[in-house]
Amino acid sequence: MPIRKPAYYSMTIAITGATGFIGSKLVRKLMERGHELRVLGRKRADSLPRAVEFRQWDSMSGEPPLAGVDGAAAVIHLAGEPVAQRWNPGVKQRIRDSRVDGTRNLVLAISKLSQRPQLLVSASAIGIYGDRGDEILTEQSAPGTRFLATVATEWEQAADGAQQLGLRVVKLRIGVVLGREGGALAEMLPPFHACLGGKLASGKQWMSWIHVEDLISLILFALENPKVRGPVNAAAPNPVRNEEFTKELGATLHRPAIFTVPHFAIKLRFGELADEILSSQRVLPKAAEAAGYRFQYPQLGEALRQLLH
């Protein structure tokens, strides 16, 4: 009788951005599956398991050490300067360079290997679509023209350099990630707990969100399924308007959500970033669903209840 292969097999995986909100969860999940991990980063974090090999790399300073990617079957690239901060010219340059130049540096190192990885999973963002109102957005939709859209477009183009080297490339366009330990939801909770929660400006803008566990599962799905390639919208199949998100969050927390945060207040707090916060992106995960991925949390209510209860 032939031996049945498991649904996945152990491999050596190189990871950047492994100590962040998403990366730290991904590291734990990959280790549970028996993979050998190499982390590339500026400094080894105390939280990083001892079994994980670490190689120092500043993505904007040049190529990573070849030993960090040599022999790896796959590379998962999550590193990038945080977007959620008040922008100035220097911050915007770091946001761009950490993603675009960082990815180019990574691909350049891969090009020098005699035995290259089979796969590059590179983070991207739904910000690539810009502000699109009620338009339904899929992976086939054209990119926008704002700063983050331009950065994401160049970011993906840099990742495509690995495709020219023979790698399968998956570009995850990540939506608003919901999790207790970080991301957008963690920022929203304090005002809601204080009964000061409410919609942002008109509240009519679409929010494309994803439960953090679905994001981790989608990365694993891309890792284990050869037919997944190209841009993949990492967003739940049921986006909601901001006012609906606000009501659902308030109901889950048993708190009122009657206030409105005016545009000028958001602009005062976040500056230029306010325009991105208030942008409308109605994104559907057509590529993921076509490849056979099934979301664990397709509806906002069940996602919030799982996270908050």
C-alpha positions in Angstrom: 0.0 0.0 0.0 1.5 3.4 -1.0 2.3 5.8 1.9 0.1 8.8 2.0 1.9 12.1 2.1 0.8 14.6 4.8 -1.0 17.8 3.9 2.2 19.7 4.4 5.9 18.8 4.9 8.7 20.2 7.0 10.8 22.8 5.2 13.4 25.5 5.9 11.7 28.9 5.8 13.4 32.4 5.9 11.2 35.1 7.4 11.5 38.9 7.7 9.3 41.0 10.0 9.1 38.0 12.3 8.8 39.9 15.6 5.8 42.0 14.7 2.1 41.5 15.5 1.6 39.2 12.5 5.1 37.7 12.3 5.3 36.5 15.9 2.0 34.6 15.5 3.3 33.2 12.2 6.5 32.0 13.7 4.7 30.0 16.4 2.3 28.4 13.9 5.2 27.4 11.6 7.1 25.9 14.5 4.0 23.9 15.5 4.1 22.4 12.0 7.7 21.4 12.3 9.3 23.8 10.0 12.9 25.1 10.5 13.0 28.8 10.7 15.5 31.5 9.9 14.7 35.0 10.9 16.2 38.1 9.3 16.0 41.2 11.3 17.8 44.2 12.9 18.0 42.6 16.4 17.1 39.2 17.9 14.0 39.7 20.0 13.8 38.1 23.4 10.5 36.6 22.4 12.0 34.7 19.5 12.2 30.9 20.3 15.8 29.6 20.8 15.3 27.0 18.1 14.9 29.8 15.5 18.1 30.7 13.7 18.7 34.5 13.5 20.6 36.5 10.9 21.1 40.3 11.3 19.8 42.4 8.5 18.6 46.0 8.0 16.5 45.9 4.9 17.4 49.4 3.9 21.2 49.0 4.3 21.8 46.4 1.6 21.4 42.7 0.8 20.8 40.2 3.6 23.5 37.7 4.4 23.4 34.9 1.9 23.4 32.4 4.8 20.0 33.7 5.8 18.3 32.5 2.6 20.7 29.9 1.2 19.0 26.5 1.4 15.6 27.9 2.3 12.7 26.4 0.4 10.5 29.5 0.9 10.9 33.1 2.0 8.1 35.0 3.8 8.7 38.7 3.6 6.8 40.8 6.1 9.2 43.6 7.0 8.4 47.3 6.6 8.4 50.6 8.4 5.1 51.0 10.3 2.5 53.1 8.4 0.4 54.0 11.4 2.4 57.0 12.6 2.3 60.7 11.9 4.0 61.3 8.5 6.7 63.7 7.6 9.1 63.5 4.6 11.5 61.3 6.5 8.8 58.8 7.7 7.4 58.6 4.2 10.8 57.9 2.8 11.3 55.1 5.3 7.9 53.6 4.5 8.8 53.5 0.9 12.4 52.4 1.1 11.9 49.7 3.7 9.4 48.0 1.4 10.6 48.7 -2.1 14.4 48.8 -1.6 14.2 46.2 1.1 12.4 43.8 -1.3 14.9 44.5 -4.1 17.8 43.8 -1.7 16.2 40.5 -0.7 15.6 39.5 -4.3 19.2 40.5 -5.2 20.5 38.1 -2.6 18.3 35.3 -3.8 19.6 35.9 -7.4 23.2 35.1 -6.1 22.2 31.6 -4.8 23.1 28.5 -6.8 20.0 26.8 -5.3 17.2 29.2 -4.9 14.0 29.0 -2.9 10.9 27.8 -4.6 8.6 30.5 -3.2 8.5 34.1 -2.1 5.4 35.2 -0.1 5.7 39.0 0.1 3.4 41.2 2.0 1.6 44.0 0.2 -1.5 46.0 1.2 -5.0 46.8 -0.1 -3.8 50.4 0.0 -2.6 49.6 -3.5 -6.2 50.4 -4.7 -6.4 53.9 -3.2 -9.7 55.6 -2.4 -12.4 53.9 -4.6 -15.8 54.6 -3.1 -18.3 51.9 -3.6 -16.3 50.2 -6.4 -15.9 46.4 -5.9 -12.2 45.7 -6.0 -10.6 42.4 -6.9 -7.0 41.4 -7.8 -7.7 42.5 -11.4 -8.6 46.1 -10.4 -6.2 48.8 -11.4 -4.0 50.4 -8.7 -4.7 53.9 -7.2 -2.5 56.9 -7.4 -2.0 58.1 -3.7 1.2 57.7 -1.8 0.5 54.3 -0.3 -0.9 53.0 -3.6 2.3 54.0 -5.4 4.4 52.4 -2.7 2.5 49.2 -2.8 2.7 49.1 -6.6 6.5 49.5 -6.5 6.7 47.0 -3.7 4.9 44.4 -5.7 7.1 45.1 -8.8 10.2 44.5 -6.6 8.8 41.2 -5.5 8.1 40.2 -9.1 11.9 40.3 -9.6 11.9 36.9 -7.9 9.5 35.5 -10.4 12.0 36.3 -13.1 14.4 34.1 -11.1 12.1 31.2 -11.3 10.3 31.5 -7.9 6.6 31.3 -7.4 5.6 34.7 -6.0 2.6 35.4 -3.9 1.8 39.0 -3.1 -0.6 39.3 -0.2 -2.6 42.5 -0.3 -3.5 42.7 3.4 -6.6 44.4 4.7 -7.3 45.8 8.2 -6.0 43.1 10.5 -8.2 42.4 13.6 -6.5 41.0 16.6 -6.3 41.8 20.3 -2.5 42.0 20.6 -2.0 44.6 17.9 -3.2 46.2 14.7 -6.2 48.4 14.2 -8.5 46.8 16.7 -6.1 47.3 19.6 -6.1 51.0 18.8 -9.9 51.1 18.7 -10.6 49.4 22.0 -9.7 52.1 24.6 -12.2 54.7 23.3 -14.9 52.1 23.0 -14.3 50.8 26.5 -14.5 54.4 27.7 -17.9 54.7 25.9 -16.4 57.2 23.5 -16.4 55.1 20.4 -18.0 56.1 17.1 -17.8 56.3 13.3 -15.0 58.1 11.5 -16.2 61.1 9.6 -19.2 60.1 7.4 -18.8 56.4 8.2 -19.8 55.6 4.6 -16.3 54.4 3.7 -15.8 50.7 3.1 -13.5 48.8 5.5 -11.9 45.6 4.2 -10.8 43.6 7.3 -9.4 40.2 8.1 -9.2 38.2 11.4 -5.5 37.7 12.2 -6.0 33.9 12.4 -7.3 33.9 8.8 -4.3 36.0 7.7 -1.9 33.4 9.3 -3.9 30.6 7.7 -3.9 32.3 4.3 -0.1 32.6 4.5 0.2 28.9 5.3 -2.3 28.1 2.5 -0.1 30.0 0.0 3.0 28.2 1.4 1.4 24.8 0.8 -0.5 25.2 -2.4 1.5 25.5 -5.6 -1.5 26.9 -7.6 -1.5 30.1 -5.5 0.5 32.8 -7.2 0.4 36.5 -8.0 -1.7 39.1 -6.1 -4.0 37.7 -3.4 -6.4 39.9 -1.5 -6.0 39.0 2.2 -9.4 40.4 3.3 -12.6 38.7 4.4 -15.3 38.2 1.8 -17.7 40.5 3.6 -16.3 44.1 3.8 -18.4 46.6 5.8 -18.9 50.3 5.9 -17.1 52.1 8.8 -20.5 52.9 10.5 -21.5 49.2 10.4 -18.1 48.2 11.8 -18.5 50.8 14.6 -22.0 49.5 15.5 -20.9 45.9 15.5 -17.9 46.6 17.7 -20.0 48.6 20.1 -22.6 45.8 20.3 -19.9 43.2 20.9 -18.4 45.3 23.7 -21.9 46.3 25.1 -20.9 49.9 24.7 -22.6 52.8 22.9 -21.2 53.8 19.6 -23.0 57.1 19.0 -20.2 59.5 18.5 -18.7 60.8 15.3 -15.0 61.6 15.0 -14.9 64.5 12.5 -12.5 64.7 9.6 -10.7 67.7 11.1 -10.0 65.9 14.3 -8.5 62.9 12.4 -6.5 65.3 10.3 -5.2 67.0 13.4 -4.2 63.8 15.0 -2.7 62.0 12.0 -1.9 64.7 9.4 -1.6 63.3 5.9 -2.2 59.8 7.0 -5.9 60.8 7.8 -6.7 60.7 4.1 -5.6 57.1 4.0 -7.5 56.2 7.2 -10.7 57.6 5.6 -10.2 56.0 2.2 -12.9 53.6 1.0 -11.8 50.1 -0.2 -14.4 47.4 -0.9 -12.1 44.5 -1.5 -13.1 40.9 -2.3 -10.7 37.9 -2.0 -11.5 36.4 -5.3 -8.0 34.8 -5.9 -8.0 33.1 -2.4 -11.5 31.7 -2.8 -10.8 30.5 -6.4 -7.8 28.6 -5.1 -10.0 26.9 -2.5 -9.3 28.9 0.7 -12.3 29.0 3.1 -12.3 31.7 5.6 -12.7 30.8 9.3 -14.3 34.2 10.0 -16.1 35.5 7.0 -18.5 37.7 9.0 -17.4 40.6 11.1 -19.7 39.8 14.0 -18.3 36.3 14.6 -14.8 37.6 14.2 -15.2 40.3 16.8 -17.0 37.9 19.2 -14.2 35.4 18.9 -11.6 38.0 19.6 -13.3 39.9 22.4 -15.2 37.3 24.3 
